[in-house]
């Protein structure tokens, strides 16, 4: 299995608070991605990274920011959490862009 | 507009039965991937198909990429309870000058003992 961990695995937070989710990989893959998975919508790309300090937006990036200061770490920040951001968040990595992705175990986030 | 349509959305069968799930689009993909996701876990890559008409086998699972690279199917022979999960297809395509990976919403398979 690809070495990808996510932390925390579960989090409950209140509306308006900042939240940061962490993804850590030990595979040295260039590309890293953040998705959210919701019933009826499937997996949707939030942001992705193609190298250290190189990031770009996905289809549902509003309300989210990311940072990648090291190859192995990709952080997702919700600056001011809203109830619509209650979801399961997955990090993924790949060697080639948009090809054969390996997913982390997910973080279940509840915003009350 | 959903670029990748998966069908059926839900499928419940008995152990030992055969089944086929489908992934369809009007778009042409450069490659297509299949993933399986179990409850509480992330999707796990099963296979990637690249060439139109390509067939790949993974034990009891057979994957086929359509000749026109617009659709794909997954056939499971003699299903087992361990095959239970959400099956996702994901296609890589060029759209609006940029490349993207689009996921279907999945087929939720339940194999009953």
Interface residues (C-beta under 8 A of the other chain):
Chain A: X4 X40 X41 X42 X43 X44 X45 X90 X92 X97 X98 X99 X100 X101 X102 X103 X104 X105 X106
Chain B: X31 X33 X35 X40 X41 X42 X43 X44 X45 X48 X88 X90 X92 X99 X100 X101 X103 X104 X105 X106
